[in-house]
Amino acid sequence: MFSKLVAIEPLGLISSAEKQLQSFAKEVIMYTDIPTDTNEIARRIGDADAVLLSYTSNLGAETMEKCPNVKYIGMACSLYSPESANVDIIYANSRGITVTGVRDYGDEGVVEYVLSELIRCFHGFGTNKDGSPALPWDGIAREITGTKVGIVGLGKLGGMIADALHFMGADITYFSRTEKQWAQEKGYTFLPINDVLSQSEVIISCLNKNTVLLHHEQFASMGNRKILFNTGLSPAWDEAPFAQWIEKDNLCYCDSLGALGAPHWLSHPHVRCKQVSSGRTRQAFDRLSEKVLANITAYLNANK
């Protein structure tokens, strides 16, 4: 059992999970607002030996230096790599602090978002930003059947999106750090990134946070009359070539402002951004809660 556990911000856990946290420490403090700066984060942590946080705050080395009692940091958000994390994991590990995170808890909602927006685009469902009736992407309603779709980043989420679109009849190519045997068995074609971009009408980026693969060369390969989805937590592109590309006859879809990168893009006529996290569903909160509690339980069992 921890001596003191502090959740420095809202975690998105279901109520039963929040109640269960009380059994993990002699004292539990849960804040209901987001800390304004690093000094406030350090103040909230204080002498706690366990810290929980979500994706909206950063816990860096400077802050951890002010909190010498911390032994465990639980991320109630995705952890894919130290480089993309909102916790300085390398520094934490150097101090003997265990950092845990979760994966694959909100992917289903993102898959539904991509399918929904692409179908609306192809069929012309809904209205434009000015309130006028939307028109089908091709001028006449069409299906996903036969559409050439390129996936950039074929991890868990990219694979789920590929499977869903393949079921709808799409022709899937992909770029990833390595070729996937399971993808080959499903008929998905592994290609260099520029070939994926040039051959696909719909491009879906499924990259880790702070991973940028779309530079001037890639946007040149992508060309015109394309639809780009970014499902990551940050832009997958350099802003300058994106700014040139989006002025042409192209569309960009992002669910959140974080994925889009900057508020000034919200008003662009070729940008579609809901400003929500499509992965934050009721079921995702259930999965998140289970995984956060499981991480804490595993740590405490290993350190009895």
Number of C-alpha atoms within 10 A of each C-alpha: 17 16 14 20 26 22 23 24 20 18 25 18 19 15 10 10 16 15 10 10 18 13 12 18 16 11 15 18 17 18 14 11 10 16 19 9 10 16 13 14 21 19 14 20 26 16 17 21 20 25 23 24 26 20 17 12 17 17 19 16 15 13 18 21 14 16 19 15 17 23 18 22 24 22 23 25 25 22 21 14 11 12 15 17 20 20 24 19 22 15 15 21 12 9 14 12 20 16 22 20 22 20 15 17 21 23 21 18 18 21 22 15 20 22 17 11 17 20 18 18 20 18 20 20 15 13 12 13 14 8 8 9 12 16 18 16 18 11 10 10 15 16 13 19 13 13 18 19 24 30 28 25 21 25 16 13 20 22 18 16 24 26 18 16 22 21 12 15 15 20 20 24 27 29 22 18 11 9 14 16 11 10 18 12 9 12 13 20 17 22 16 13 22 16 17 26 29 18 17 23 18 23 24 26 24 24 24 22 22 16 16 14 17 23 16 17 11 19 20 16 17 25 17 17 15 19 22 22 23 23 31 23 24 22 26 26 22 14 16 10 16 18 12 12 21 22 13 13 12 15 22 22 22 29 24 20 19 18 22 28 17 12 11 8 16 17 11 15 14 18 18 21 18 13 15 12 19 21 21 17 16 12 14 20 18 18 18 27 22 16 20 22 19 13 18 20 14 10 17 14 10 8 8 6
